[in-house]
Amino acid sequence: MLTPFISSLLISILLVACNCANATPIQEPVDMELIQKQLEVTEHIANRANITNTPDTSERYRFDYPRLIHDIQRIRQGVQGYLSPSRAQPRDPREMVGDYRLDTPSAKPSP
């Protein structure tokens, strides 16, 4: 089960993400960096909870911390990819032939 701290942290991340939609272009990188920091904290808390919580065999359900950690890492990678996109590699141009003359067939048949 989610602890109240993790729940409130996830909600705050979602609220910041919603505010990013209305952010000015200048404010957006600042907000995205804040999201990155909050995701790092959330991942740290999830790692700690994964280590300290021992699964209770009598419970029917338990929280899947490894899946949460994996999803947080994917979100962080997506935000990081948005903040610093990879540059497109220059393509290799085709070799130039340099011969632009086309031979047109003659209108009169040759004898």
C-alpha distances in whole Angstrom, upper triangle without the diagonal:
4,6,9,12,10,10,13,15,14,15,18,19,19,22,24,24,25,28,29,30,33,33,37,38,38,35,33,33,32,29,28,28,26,23,24,24,20,19,20,18,15,16,17,14,12,15,14,11,12,15,14,11,12,11,12,14,14,11,11,8,7,6,9,10,14,14,12,15,17,17,17,20,22,21,23,26,26,27,29,31,32,33,35,36,38,42,43,46,49,51,54,57,59,62,65,68,70,73,73,76,76,79,79,82,85,86,89,89,91,94
4,6,8,6,6,10,11,10,12,15,15,16,18,20,21,22,24,26,27,29,30,33,34,35,31,29,30,28,25,25,25,22,20,21,20,17,16,17,15,12,13,15,11,10,13,13,10,12,15,14,12,14,14,15,18,18,14,15,12,10,7,10,10,14,13,11,13,16,15,15,18,20,19,20,23,24,24,26,29,29,30,32,33,36,39,41,44,47,49,52,55,57,61,63,66,69,71,71,74,74,77,78,80,84,85,88,88,90,93
4,5,5,6,9,10,11,12,14,16,17,18,20,21,23,25,26,28,30,30,34,35,35,31,30,30,28,25,25,25,22,20,21,20,16,16,17,14,12,14,14,10,10,13,12,9,12,15,13,11,15,15,16,19,19,16,18,15,12,10,13,12,16,16,13,15,18,18,17,20,22,21,22,25,26,25,27,30,30,30,33,35,37,41,43,45,49,51,54,57,59,63,65,68,71,73,73,76,76,80,80,83,86,87,91,91,93,96
4,6,5,6,8,10,10,12,14,15,16,18,20,21,22,24,26,28,28,32,33,33,29,28,29,27,24,24,24,21,19,21,19,16,16,18,15,12,15,16,12,13,16,15,13,16,18,16,15,18,19,19,23,22,19,21,18,16,14,16,15,19,19,16,17,21,19,18,21,23,21,22,26,26,25,27,30,30,30,33,35,38,41,43,46,49,51,55,57,60,63,66,69,71,74,73,77,77,80,81,83,87,88,91,91,93,97
4,5,5,6,9,10,11,12,14,15,16,18,20,21,23,25,27,26,30,31,31,27,26,26,24,21,21,21,18,17,18,16,13,14,15,11,10,13,13,9,11,14,13,11,15,17,15,15,19,20,21,24,24,22,23,20,17,15,17,15,18,18,15,16,19,18,16,19,21,20,20,23,24,23,25,28,28,28,30,32,35,39,41,44,47,49,53,55,58,61,64,67,69,72,71,75,75,79,80,82,85,86,90,90,92,96
4,6,5,6,9,10,10,12,14,15,16,18,20,21,23,25,25,29,30,30,26,24,24,23,20,20,19,17,15,16,14,11,11,12,10,7,10,11,8,8,12,11,10,12,15,15,14,17,18,20,23,23,20,21,18,15,12,13,11,15,15,11,12,16,14,12,16,18,16,17,20,21,20,22,25,25,25,28,30,32,36,38,41,44,46,49,52,55,58,61,64,66,69,68,72,72,75,76,79,82,83,87,87,89,92
4,5,5,6,9,10,11,12,14,15,17,19,20,22,24,24,28,29,29,26,24,25,23,20,20,21,18,15,17,16,13,13,15,13,10,13,14,11,11,15,15,13,15,18,18,17,20,20,21,24,24,20,21,18,16,13,14,13,17,16,12,14,17,15,14,18,19,17,18,22,22,21,23,26,26,26,29,30,33,37,39,42,45,47,50,53,56,59,61,64,66,69,68,72,72,75,76,78,82,83,86,87,88,92
4,5,5,6,9,10,10,12,14,15,16,18,20,22,22,26,27,27,24,22,23,21,18,19,19,16,14,16,15,11,13,15,12,10,14,15,12,13,17,17,15,18,21,20,19,23,23,24,27,27,24,25,21,19,16,18,16,19,19,15,17,19,17,15,19,20,18,19,22,22,21,23,26,25,25,28,30,33,37,39,42,45,47,51,53,56,59,61,65,67,69,69,72,72,76,77,79,82,83,87,87,89,93
4,5,5,6,9,10,11,12,14,15,17,19,21,21,24,25,25,21,20,20,18,15,16,16,12,11,13,11,8,9,11,9,7,11,12,10,11,15,15,14,17,19,19,19,22,23,25,28,28,25,26,22,20,16,17,15,18,17,13,14,17,15,12,16,17,15,15,19,19,17,20,23,22,22,25,27,30,33,36,39,42,44,48,50,53,56,58,62,64,66,66,69,70,73,74,77,80,81,85,85,87,90
4,5,5,6,9,10,11,12,14,15,17,20,20,23,24,25,21,19,20,19,15,15,16,13,10,12,12,9,9,12,10,8,11,13,11,11,15,16,15,17,20,20,19,22,23,24,27,28,24,24,21,18,15,15,14,16,15,11,13,15,12,10,14,15,12,14,17,17,16,18,21,20,21,24,25,28,32,34,37,40,42,45,48,51,54,56,60,61,64,64,67,67,71,71,74,77,78,82,82,84,87
4,5,5,6,9,10,11,12,14,16,18,18,22,24,24,21,19,20,19,15,16,17,14,12,15,15,11,12,15,13,11,14,16,15,15,18,19,18,20,23,23,22,25,25,27,29,30,26,26,22,21,17,18,17,20,18,15,16,18,15,14,17,18,15,16,20,19,17,20,23,22,22,25,27,30,33,35,38,42,44,47,49,52,56,58,61,63,65,64,68,68,71,72,75,78,79,82,83,85,88
4,5,5,6,8,10,11,12,15,16,16,20,21,21,18,16,17,16,12,13,14,11,9,12,12,9,10,13,12,11,14,16,15,16,19,20,19,21,24,24,24,27,28,29,32,32,29,29,26,23,20,21,19,21,20,16,17,19,17,14,17,18,15,16,19,18,16,19,22,20,20,24,26,29,32,34,37,41,43,46,49,52,55,57,60,62,65,64,67,68,71,72,75,78,79,82,83,85,88
4,5,5,6,9,10,11,13,15,15,18,19,20,16,14,15,14,10,10,12,9,6,9,10,7,8,11,11,9,12,15,14,15,18,19,19,20,23,24,24,27,27,29,32,33,29,29,25,23,20,20,18,19,18,14,15,17,14,11,14,15,11,12,15,15,13,15,18,17,17,20,22,25,28,31,34,37,39,43,45,48,51,53,57,58,61,60,64,64,68,69,71,74,75,79,80,81,85
4,5,5,6,9,10,11,13,14,18,19,20,17,15,16,16,12,12,14,12,9,12,13,10,11,14,14,12,15,18,17,17,20,22,21,22,25,26,25,28,28,30,32,33,29,29,25,23,20,20,19,20,18,15,16,18,14,13,16,15,12,13,17,15,13,17,19,17,18,21,23,26,29,31,34,37,39,43,45,48,51,53,56,58,60,60,63,63,67,67,70,73,74,77,78,80,84
4,5,5,6,9,10,12,12,16,18,19,15,14,16,15,11,12,14,12,10,14,14,12,13,16,16,15,18,20,19,20,23,24,23,25,28,28,28,31,31,33,35,36,32,32,28,26,23,23,22,24,22,19,20,21,18,16,19,19,15,16,19,18,16,19,21,19,19,23,24,28,30,33,36,39,41,45,47,50,53,55,58,59,62,61,64,65,68,69,71,74,75,79,80,82,85
4,5,5,6,9,10,10,14,15,15,12,11,12,11,7,9,11,8,7,11,12,10,11,15,15,14,17,19,19,20,22,24,24,25,28,29,29,32,32,34,37,38,34,34,30,28,25,25,23,24,23,19,20,21,18,15,18,18,14,14,17,16,13,16,18,16,16,20,21,25,28,30,33,36,39,42,44,47,51,52,56,57,60,59,62,63,66,67,70,73,74,77,78,80,84
4,5,5,7,10,10,13,14,15,12,10,12,12,8,8,11,10,7,11,13,11,11,15,16,15,17,20,20,20,23,24,24,25,28,29,29,32,32,34,37,37,34,33,30,28,24,24,22,23,21,18,19,19,16,14,16,15,12,13,15,13,11,14,16,14,14,18,19,23,25,27,31,34,36,39,41,44,48,49,53,54,57,56,59,60,63,64,66,70,70,74,75,77,80
4,5,6,8,9,13,15,16,13,11,14,14,10,11,14,13,11,14,16,14,15,19,19,18,20,23,23,23,26,27,27,28,31,32,32,35,34,36,38,39,35,34,31,29,26,26,25,26,24,21,22,22,19,17,20,19,15,16,19,16,14,18,19,16,17,21,22,25,28,29,33,36,38,41,43,46,49,51,54,55,58,57,60,60,64,64,67,70,71,74,75,77,81
4,5,5,6,10,12,13,10,9,12,12,8,10,13,12,11,15,16,15,16,19,19,19,22,24,24,24,27,29,29,30,33,34,33,37,37,39,41,42,38,37,34,32,29,29,27,28,26,23,24,25,21,19,21,21,17,18,20,18,15,18,20,17,17,20,22,26,28,30,33,36,38,42,44,47,50,51,55,56,58,57,60,61,65,65,68,71,71,75,76,78,82
4,5,5,8,9,11,8,6,9,9,6,8,11,10,10,13,15,14,15,18,19,19,21,23,24,24,27,29,29,30,33,34,34,37,37,39,42,42,39,38,35,33,29,29,27,28,26,23,23,23,20,18,20,19,15,15,17,15,12,15,16,13,13,17,18,22,24,26,30,32,34,38,40,43,46,48,51,52,55,54,57,58,61,62,65,68,68,72,73,75,79
4,6,9,10,13,11,8,12,13,10,11,14,14,13,16,18,17,18,21,22,22,23,26,27,27,29,31,31,32,35,36,36,39,39,41,43,44,40,39,35,34,30,30,29,29,27,24,25,25,21,20,22,20,16,17,19,16,14,17,17,14,15,18,19,23,24,26,30,32,34,38,39,42,46,47,50,51,53,52,56,56,59,60,63,66,66,70,71,73,77
4,7,9,12,10,9,13,13,11,13,16,15,15,18,20,19,20,23,24,24,26,29,29,29,32,34,34,35,38,39,39,42,42,44,46,46,43,42,38,37,33,33,32,32,30,27,28,28,25,23,25,24,20,20,22,19,17,20,20,17,17,21,21,25,27,29,32,34,36,40,41,44,48,49,52,53,55,54,57,58,61,61,64,67,68,71,73,75,79
4,6,8,6,6,9,10,8,10,13,13,13,16,18,18,19,22,23,23,25,27,28,29,31,33,33,35,37,38,38,42,42,44,46,47,44,43,39,37,34,33,32,32,30,27,28,28,25,23,24,23,19,19,21,19,16,18,19,15,15,18,20,23,25,27,31,33,35,39,40,43,46,47,51,52,54,53,56,57,61,61,64,67,68,72,73,75,79
4,5,5,6,9,10,10,12,14,15,16,18,20,20,22,24,25,26,28,30,31,32,34,36,36,38,40,41,42,45,45,47,50,51,47,46,43,41,37,36,35,35,33,30,30,30,27,25,26,25,22,21,23,20,17,19,19,16,15,18,19,23,24,26,30,31,34,38,39,42,45,46,49,50,52,51,54,55,59,60,63,65,66,70,71,73,77
4,6,5,8,10,10,11,13,15,16,17,19,20,21,23,25,26,27,29,31,32,33,35,36,37,40,41,42,45,45,48,50,51,48,47,43,41,38,36,35,35,33,30,30,29,27,25,25,24,21,20,21,18,15,16,17,13,12,15,16,20,20,23,26,28,30,34,35,38,41,42,46,46,49,48,51,52,56,57,60,63,64,67,69,70,74
4,6,7,8,10,11,12,14,15,17,18,20,21,23,24,26,27,29,30,32,33,35,36,37,39,41,42,45,46,48,51,52,48,48,44,42,38,37,35,35,34,31,30,30,28,25,25,25,22,20,21,20,16,17,18,15,13,15,17,20,21,24,27,29,32,35,37,40,43,44,47,48,51,50,53,55,58,59,62,65,66,70,71,73,77
4,6,5,6,9,10,11,13,14,16,17,19,20,21,23,24,26,27,29,30,32,33,34,37,38,38,42,43,45,48,49,45,45,41,39,35,34,32,33,31,28,28,28,26,23,24,23,20,19,20,18,15,16,18,15,13,16,18,22,23,26,29,31,34,37,39,42,45,46,50,51,54,53,56,57,61,62,65,68,69,73,74,76,79
4,5,5,6,9,10,10,12,14,15,16,18,20,21,22,24,26,26,28,30,31,32,35,36,37,40,40,43,45,46,43,42,39,36,33,32,30,30,28,25,25,25,22,20,20,20,16,16,17,15,11,13,14,11,10,13,15,19,20,23,26,29,31,35,37,40,43,44,48,49,51,51,54,55,59,60,63,66,67,70,71,73,77
4,5,5,6,9,10,10,12,14,15,16,18,20,21,23,24,25,27,29,30,31,33,35,36,39,39,42,45,46,43,43,39,36,33,31,29,29,27,25,24,24,22,19,19,19,16,14,15,14,10,10,12,10,7,10,13,16,18,21,24,27,30,33,35,39,42,43,47,47,51,50,54,55,58,59,63,66,67,70,71,73,77
4,5,5,6,9,10,11,12,14,15,17,18,20,21,23,24,26,27,29,30,32,33,34,38,39,41,44,45,42,42,38,36,32,31,29,29,28,25,24,24,22,19,20,20,17,15,17,16,12,13,15,13,10,13,16,20,22,25,28,30,33,37,39,42,45,47,50,51,54,54,57,58,62,63,66,69,71,74,75,77,81
4,5,5,6,9,10,11,12,14,15,16,18,20,21,22,24,26,27,28,30,31,32,36,36,39,41,42,39,39,35,33,29,28,26,27,25,22,22,22,20,17,18,18,15,13,16,14,11,12,15,12,11,14,17,20,23,26,29,32,34,38,40,43,46,48,51,52,55,55,58,59,63,64,67,70,71,75,75,77,81
4,5,5,6,9,10,10,12,14,15,16,18,20,21,22,24,25,26,29,30,31,34,35,37,40,41,38,38,34,31,28,26,24,24,23,20,19,19,17,14,15,15,11,10,12,11,7,9,11,9,8,11,14,17,20,23,26,29,31,35,37,40,43,45,49,50,53,52,56,57,60,61,64,67,69,72,73,75,78
4,5,5,6,9,10,11,13,14,15,17,19,20,21,23,24,25,27,29,30,33,34,37,40,41,38,38,34,32,28,27,24,24,23,20,19,19,18,15,15,15,13,10,12,12,9,9,12,11,8,11,15,18,20,24,26,29,32,36,38,41,44,46,50,51,54,54,57,58,62,63,66,69,71,74,75,77,80
4,5,5,6,9,10,11,12,14,15,17,18,20,21,22,24,26,27,28,32,33,35,38,39,36,36,33,30,26,25,23,23,23,19,18,20,18,14,15,16,13,11,14,14,11,12,15,14,12,15,18,21,24,27,30,33,36,39,41,45,48,50,53,55,58,57,61,62,65,67,69,73,74,77,78,80,84
4,5,5,6,9,10,10,12,14,15,16,18,20,21,22,24,25,26,29,30,33,35,37,33,33,30,27,23,22,20,20,19,16,15,16,14,11,12,13,10,8,12,11,8,10,13,12,11,15,17,20,23,26,29,32,35,38,40,44,47,49,52,54,57,56,60,61,64,65,68,71,72,76,77,78,82
4,5,5,6,9,10,10,12,14,15,16,18,20,21,23,24,25,29,29,32,35,37,34,34,30,27,23,22,19,19,18,16,14,15,13,10,10,11,9,6,9,10,7,8,11,11,10,13,15,18,21,24,27,30,33,36,39,42,45,47,51,52,55,55,59,59,63,64,67,70,72,75,76,77,81
4,5,5,6,9,10,11,12,14,15,17,18,20,21,23,24,27,29,32,34,36,33,34,30,27,23,22,19,20,20,16,15,16,15,12,12,14,12,9,12,14,11,11,15,15,13,16,19,21,24,28,30,33,36,39,42,45,48,50,54,55,59,58,62,63,67,68,71,74,75,79,79,81,85
4,5,5,6,8,10,11,12,14,15,16,18,20,21,22,25,26,29,32,33,30,31,27,24,20,20,17,18,18,14,13,15,14,10,12,14,11,10,13,14,12,13,17,16,15,18,21,24,27,30,32,36,38,41,44,47,50,53,56,58,61,60,64,65,68,69,72,75,77,80,81,82,86
4,5,5,6,8,10,10,12,14,15,16,18,20,20,24,24,27,30,31,28,29,25,22,18,17,14,15,14,11,10,12,10,7,8,10,8,7,10,12,10,11,15,15,15,17,19,22,25,28,30,34,36,39,42,45,48,51,54,56,59,59,62,63,66,67,70,73,75,78,78,80,84
4,5,5,6,9,10,10,12,14,15,17,18,20,23,24,27,30,32,29,30,26,23,19,18,15,15,15,12,10,12,12,8,9,12,10,8,11,13,12,12,15,17,16,17,20,22,26,28,30,34,36,40,43,46,49,51,54,56,59,59,63,64,67,69,71,75,76,80,80,81,85
4,5,5,6,9,10,11,12,14,15,16,18,21,23,26,29,30,28,29,25,22,18,18,14,15,16,13,11,14,14,10,12,15,13,11,15,17,15,16,19,20,19,21,23,26,29,32,34,38,40,43,46,49,52,55,58,60,63,63,67,67,71,72,75,78,80,83,83,85,88
4,5,5,6,9,10,10,12,14,15,16,19,20,23,26,27,25,25,22,18,15,14,11,13,13,10,9,12,11,8,10,13,12,11,14,16,15,16,19,20,20,22,24,26,30,32,35,38,40,44,46,49,52,55,58,60,63,63,67,67,70,72,74,78,79,82,83,84,88
4,5,5,6,9,10,10,12,14,15,18,19,22,25,27,24,25,21,18,14,13,10,10,11,8,6,9,9,6,8,11,11,10,13,15,15,15,18,19,19,21,23,25,28,31,33,37,39,42,45,48,51,53,57,59,61,62,65,66,69,70,73,76,78,81,81,83,86
4,5,5,6,9,10,11,12,14,17,19,22,25,27,25,26,23,19,16,15,11,12,14,11,9,12,13,10,11,15,14,13,16,18,17,18,21,22,22,23,25,27,31,33,35,39,41,44,47,50,53,56,59,61,64,64,68,68,72,73,76,79,81,84,84,86,89
4,5,5,6,8,10,10,12,15,17,20,23,24,22,23,20,17,14,14,10,12,14,11,10,13,14,11,13,16,16,15,18,20,19,20,23,24,24,26,28,30,34,36,38,42,44,47,50,53,56,59,62,64,67,67,71,71,74,76,78,82,83,86,87,88,91
4,5,5,6,9,10,10,13,15,17,20,22,20,21,17,14,10,10,6,8,10,7,6,10,11,9,11,14,14,14,17,19,19,20,23,24,24,26,28,29,33,35,37,41,43,46,49,52,55,57,61,63,66,66,69,70,73,74,76,80,81,85,85,86,89
4,5,5,6,9,10,13,14,18,21,23,21,22,19,15,12,11,7,8,11,9,7,10,13,11,12,15,16,15,17,20,20,20,23,25,25,26,28,29,33,35,37,41,42,45,49,51,54,57,60,63,65,66,69,70,73,74,77,80,82,85,85,86,89
4,5,5,6,8,12,14,17,20,22,21,22,19,16,13,13,10,11,14,12,11,14,16,14,15,19,19,18,21,23,23,23,26,28,28,29,31,32,36,39,40,44,46,49,52,55,58,60,64,66,69,69,73,73,76,78,80,84,85,88,88,90,93
4,5,5,6,9,11,14,17,19,17,19,16,12,10,11,8,10,13,11,11,14,16,14,16,19,19,19,22,24,24,25,28,29,29,31,32,34,38,40,42,46,47,50,53,56,59,62,65,67,70,70,74,74,77,79,81,84,86,89,89,90,94
4,6,6,8,9,13,15,18,16,18,15,11,9,9,6,7,11,10,9,12,14,14,15,18,19,19,21,23,24,25,27,29,29,31,32,33,37,39,40,44,46,49,52,54,57,60,63,66,69,69,72,72,76,77,79,83,84,87,87,88,92
4,6,8,10,14,16,19,18,20,17,14,12,12,9,10,14,13,12,15,17,17,17,21,22,21,23,26,26,27,29,31,31,32,34,35,39,41,42,46,48,50,54,56,59,62,65,68,70,71,74,74,78,79,81,85,86,90,89,91,94
4,6,10,12,16,18,17,19,17,14,13,13,11,13,16,15,15,18,20,19,20,23,24,24,26,28,29,29,32,33,33,35,37,38,42,44,45,49,51,54,57,59,62,65,68,71,74,74,77,78,81,82,85,88,90,93,93,94,97
4,6,9,12,14,13,15,14,10,10,11,10,12,15,14,15,18,19,19,21,23,24,24,27,29,29,30,32,34,34,36,37,39,43,45,46,50,52,54,58,60,63,66,69,72,74,74,78,78,81,82,84,88,89,92,92,94,97
4,6,9,12,11,14,13,10,11,12,11,13,16,16,17,19,21,21,23,25,26,27,29,31,32,33,35,37,37,39,40,41,45,46,48,52,53,56,59,61,64,67,70,73,75,76,79,79,82,83,85,89,90,93,93,95,98
4,6,9,8,11,10,7,9,10,11,13,15,16,17,19,21,21,23,25,26,27,29,31,32,33,35,37,38,39,40,41,45,46,48,52,53,56,59,61,64,67,70,73,75,75,78,78,81,82,84,88,89,92,92,93,96
4,5,6,9,9,8,11,13,14,16,18,19,20,22,24,24,26,28,29,30,32,34,35,36,38,40,41,42,43,45,48,50,51,55,56,59,62,64,67,70,73,76,78,78,82,81,84,85,87,91,92,95,94,96,99
4,6,8,9,9,13,14,16,18,19,20,22,24,25,26,28,30,31,32,34,36,37,38,40,42,43,44,45,46,50,51,52,56,57,60,63,65,68,71,74,76,79,79,82,81,84,85,87,91,92,95,94,96,99
4,6,9,10,14,16,18,20,21,22,24,26,27,28,30,32,33,34,36,37,39,40,42,43,45,46,47,48,52,53,55,59,60,62,65,67,70,73,76,79,81,81,84,84,86,87,89,93,94,97,96,98,101
4,6,7,11,13,16,18,19,19,22,23,24,25,28,29,30,31,33,34,36,37,39,40,42,43,44,46,49,50,52,56,57,60,63,65,68,71,74,76,78,78,81,81,84,85,86,90,91,94,94,95,98
4,7,11,13,16,18,18,19,22,23,23,25,27,28,29,31,33,33,35,37,38,39,41,43,43,45,48,49,51,55,55,58,61,63,66,69,72,75,76,76,79,79,82,82,84,87,88,91,91,93,96
4,7,9,12,15,14,15,18,19,19,21,24,24,25,27,29,30,31,33,34,36,37,39,39,41,45,46,48,51,52,55,58,60,63,66,69,71,73,73,76,76,79,79,81,85,85,89,88,90,93
4,6,9,12,12,12,15,17,17,18,21,22,23,25,27,27,29,31,32,33,35,37,37,39,42,44,46,49,50,53,56,58,61,64,67,70,72,72,75,75,78,78,80,84,85,88,88,90,93
4,6,9,9,9,11,13,14,15,17,19,19,21,23,24,25,27,29,30,31,33,34,35,39,40,42,46,47,50,53,55,59,61,64,67,69,69,72,72,75,76,78,82,83,86,86,87,91
4,6,6,6,9,10,11,13,15,16,17,19,20,22,23,25,26,27,29,31,31,32,36,37,39,43,44,47,50,52,55,58,61,64,66,66,69,69,72,73,75,78,80,83,82,84,87
4,5,5,6,9,10,10,12,14,15,16,18,20,21,22,24,26,27,28,29,31,34,36,38,41,43,46,49,51,54,57,60,63,65,65,69,69,72,73,75,78,80,83,83,84,88
4,5,5,6,9,10,11,12,14,15,17,18,20,21,22,24,26,27,27,28,32,33,35,39,40,43,46,48,51,54,57,60,62,63,66,66,69,70,72,76,77,80,80,81,85
4,5,5,6,9,10,11,12,14,15,17,18,20,21,23,24,26,26,27,31,32,34,37,38,41,44,46,50,53,56,58,60,60,64,64,67,68,70,73,75,78,77,79,82
4,5,5,6,9,10,11,12,14,15,17,18,20,21,22,24,25,26,30,32,34,37,39,42,45,47,50,53,56,59,61,61,64,64,68,69,71,74,75,79,79,80,84
4,5,5,6,9,10,11,12,14,15,16,18,20,21,22,23,25,28,30,32,36,37,40,43,46,49,52,55,57,60,60,63,64,67,68,70,74,75,78,78,80,83
4,5,5,6,9,10,11,12,14,15,16,19,20,21,21,22,26,27,29,33,34,37,40,43,46,49,52,54,57,57,60,60,63,65,67,70,72,75,75,76,80
4,5,5,6,9,10,11,12,14,15,17,18,20,20,22,25,27,29,33,34,37,40,42,46,48,51,54,56,56,59,59,63,64,66,69,71,74,74,75,79
4,5,5,6,9,10,11,12,14,15,16,18,19,21,25,27,29,32,34,37,40,43,46,49,52,54,57,57,60,60,64,65,67,71,72,75,75,77,80
4,5,5,6,9,10,10,12,14,15,16,17,18,22,24,26,30,31,35,38,40,43,46,49,52,54,54,58,58,61,63,65,69,70,73,74,75,78
4,5,5,6,9,10,10,12,14,15,15,17,20,22,24,28,29,32,35,38,41,44,47,49,52,52,55,55,58,60,62,65,67,70,70,72,75
4,5,5,6,9,10,11,12,14,15,17,20,22,25,28,30,33,36,39,42,44,48,50,52,52,56,56,59,60,63,66,67,71,71,73,76
4,5,5,6,8,10,10,12,13,16,19,21,24,27,30,33,36,39,42,44,47,49,52,52,56,56,60,61,64,67,68,72,72,74,77
4,6,5,6,9,10,10,11,12,16,18,20,24,26,29,32,35,38,41,44,46,49,49,52,53,56,58,60,64,65,68,69,70,74
4,5,5,6,9,10,10,12,16,17,20,23,25,29,31,34,37,40,43,45,48,47,51,51,55,56,58,62,63,67,67,68,72
4,5,5,6,9,10,13,16,18,21,25,27,30,33,36,39,41,45,46,49,49,52,53,56,57,60,64,65,68,69,70,74
4,5,5,6,8,10,14,17,19,23,25,28,31,34,37,39,43,45,48,48,51,52,55,57,60,63,65,68,68,70,73
4,6,5,5,7,11,13,16,19,22,25,28,31,34,36,40,41,44,44,48,48,52,53,56,59,61,64,65,66,70
4,6,6,9,12,14,17,20,23,26,28,32,35,37,40,42,44,44,48,48,52,53,56,59,60,64,65,66,70
4,6,10,12,15,18,21,24,27,30,33,36,38,41,43,46,45,49,50,54,55,58,61,63,66,67,68,72
4,6,9,12,15,18,21,24,27,30,33,35,38,40,43,43,47,48,51,53,56,59,61,64,65,66,70
4,6,9,12,15,18,21,24,27,30,32,35,37,40,40,43,44,48,49,52,56,57,61,61,63,66
4,6,9,12,15,18,21,24,27,29,33,34,37,38,41,42,46,47,50,54,55,59,59,60,64
4,6,9,12,15,18,21,24,26,30,31,34,34,38,39,43,44,47,51,53,56,56,58,61
4,6,9,12,15,18,21,23,26,28,31,31,35,36,39,41,44,47,49,52,53,54,58
4,6,9,12,15,18,21,24,26,29,30,33,34,38,40,43,46,48,51,52,52,56
4,7,9,12,15,17,21,22,26,26,30,31,35,37,40,43,45,48,49,50,53
4,6,9,12,15,18,20,23,24,27,28,32,34,37,40,42,45,45,46,50
4,6,9,12,15,17,20,21,25,26,29,32,35,38,40,43,43,44,48
4,6,8,12,14,17,18,21,23,26,28,31,35,37,40,40,41,44
4,6,9,12,14,15,19,20,23,25,28,32,34,37,37,38,41
4,6,9,12,14,17,19,22,24,27,30,33,36,36,36,40
4,6,9,10,14,16,19,22,25,28,31,33,34,34,37
4,6,8,11,13,16,19,22,25,28,30,30,30,34
4,6,9,12,15,18,21,24,27,29,30,30,33
4,6,9,11,15,18,20,23,26,26,26,30
4,6,10,13,16,18,21,24,25,25,29
4,7,9,13,15,18,20,21,22,25
4,6,10,12,15,18,19,19,23
4,7,9,12,14,15,15,19
4,6,9,12,13,14,18
4,7,9,9,11,14
4,6,7,8,12
4,7,9,13
4,6,9
4,6
4
